[in-house]
Amino acid sequence: MTVRHTAALAIVGWYLMVPPAIPGTAQVDQSAPPSQWKIRRTFPHNQGCETAKARLHDAALAAETQNDAMNPRRGGIPALHCILCNAQCVADDDPRLKAN
């Protein structure tokens, strides 16, 4: 690896991204390309992003569980409609982020 490659790797940042919701529903559009996802936070390193993603995921699942307990008629599988539960860490130079 050359010095130039090392320098290029050092400037890669990370996005904590969440998928868009399907309008008029409480469902997550998991088929949306990453270029349509929303950036929730930015990080200089992947580890920070992964840590934040884990915390976000845990908090979102706890909130979903509490909501389901308060409204048993709601039903469904929380992970399928929990936008924050579907957060992902994506490098800022990921080619999938380019709009088609």
C-alpha positions as CSV (number, residue, x, y, z in Angstrom):
1,M,0.0,0.0,0.0
2,T,1.4,3.4,-0.9
3,V,1.4,6.5,1.2
4,R,-1.3,8.0,-1.0
5,H,-3.6,4.9,-0.4
6,T,-3.0,5.1,3.3
7,A,-3.9,8.8,3.3
8,A,-7.1,8.1,1.3
9,L,-8.2,5.5,3.8
10,A,-7.6,7.9,6.6
11,I,-10.1,10.4,5.4
12,V,-13.0,8.1,4.9
13,G,-15.9,9.0,7.2
14,W,-18.9,7.0,8.2
15,Y,-22.6,7.7,8.2
16,L,-25.2,6.2,10.5
17,M,-28.1,6.0,8.1
18,V,-31.7,4.9,8.4
19,P,-34.0,3.8,5.6
20,P,-37.0,5.9,4.6
21,A,-40.5,5.1,5.7
22,I,-43.2,4.1,3.2
23,P,-45.5,7.2,3.1
24,G,-48.7,6.8,5.0
25,T,-47.6,3.7,6.8
26,A,-45.5,2.7,9.8
27,Q,-43.4,0.4,7.5
28,V,-39.8,0.7,6.5
29,D,-38.9,0.8,2.8
30,Q,-36.1,-1.8,3.0
31,S,-36.0,-1.9,-0.8
32,A,-34.9,1.8,-1.1
33,P,-31.4,2.2,-2.4
34,P,-28.9,3.6,0.2
35,S,-28.8,6.9,-1.8
36,Q,-32.4,7.5,-0.5
37,W,-31.6,6.7,3.1
38,K,-31.3,9.5,5.7
39,I,-28.1,10.4,7.4
40,R,-28.7,10.4,11.1
41,R,-25.1,11.1,12.2
42,T,-21.6,11.2,10.9
43,F,-18.5,9.7,12.4
44,P,-14.7,9.8,11.7
45,H,-14.3,6.0,12.4
46,N,-16.4,2.9,11.8
47,Q,-16.1,1.8,15.4
48,G,-17.9,5.0,16.6
49,C,-20.6,4.5,14.1
50,E,-21.1,0.8,15.1
51,T,-21.3,1.7,18.8
52,A,-23.9,4.4,18.1
53,K,-25.8,2.0,15.8
54,A,-26.0,-0.6,18.6
55,R,-27.2,1.9,21.1
56,L,-29.8,3.3,18.7
57,H,-31.0,-0.3,17.9
58,D,-31.3,-1.2,21.6
59,A,-33.2,2.0,22.4
60,A,-35.5,1.6,19.4
61,L,-36.3,-2.0,20.3
62,A,-37.0,-1.1,23.9
63,A,-39.4,1.7,22.7
64,E,-41.1,-0.7,20.3
65,T,-41.5,-3.3,23.1
66,Q,-43.0,-0.7,25.4
67,N,-45.4,0.5,22.7
68,D,-46.5,-3.1,21.9
69,A,-47.0,-3.8,25.7
70,M,-49.1,-0.6,26.0
71,N,-51.2,-1.5,22.9
72,P,-51.5,-5.3,22.5
73,R,-53.8,-4.9,19.5
74,R,-51.1,-3.3,17.5
75,G,-49.3,-6.6,16.8
76,G,-46.8,-7.1,14.1
77,I,-43.1,-7.7,14.3
78,P,-41.3,-4.6,15.6
79,A,-38.1,-5.1,13.5
80,L,-40.2,-4.9,10.3
81,H,-41.5,-1.4,10.9
82,C,-38.9,0.1,13.2
83,I,-36.9,2.6,11.1
84,L,-34.2,3.1,13.8
85,C,-33.9,-0.7,14.2
86,N,-32.8,-0.9,10.6
87,A,-30.0,1.7,10.9
88,Q,-26.7,0.9,9.1
89,C,-23.2,2.3,9.1
90,V,-22.0,3.2,5.6
91,A,-18.7,4.6,4.5
92,D,-19.0,8.1,3.0
93,D,-17.3,6.9,-0.2
94,D,-19.6,4.0,-0.7
95,P,-20.6,4.1,-4.4
96,R,-24.2,3.0,-3.5
97,L,-24.7,6.5,-2.0
98,K,-24.5,8.1,-5.5
99,A,-28.0,8.8,-6.8
100,N,-28.7,6.9,-10.0
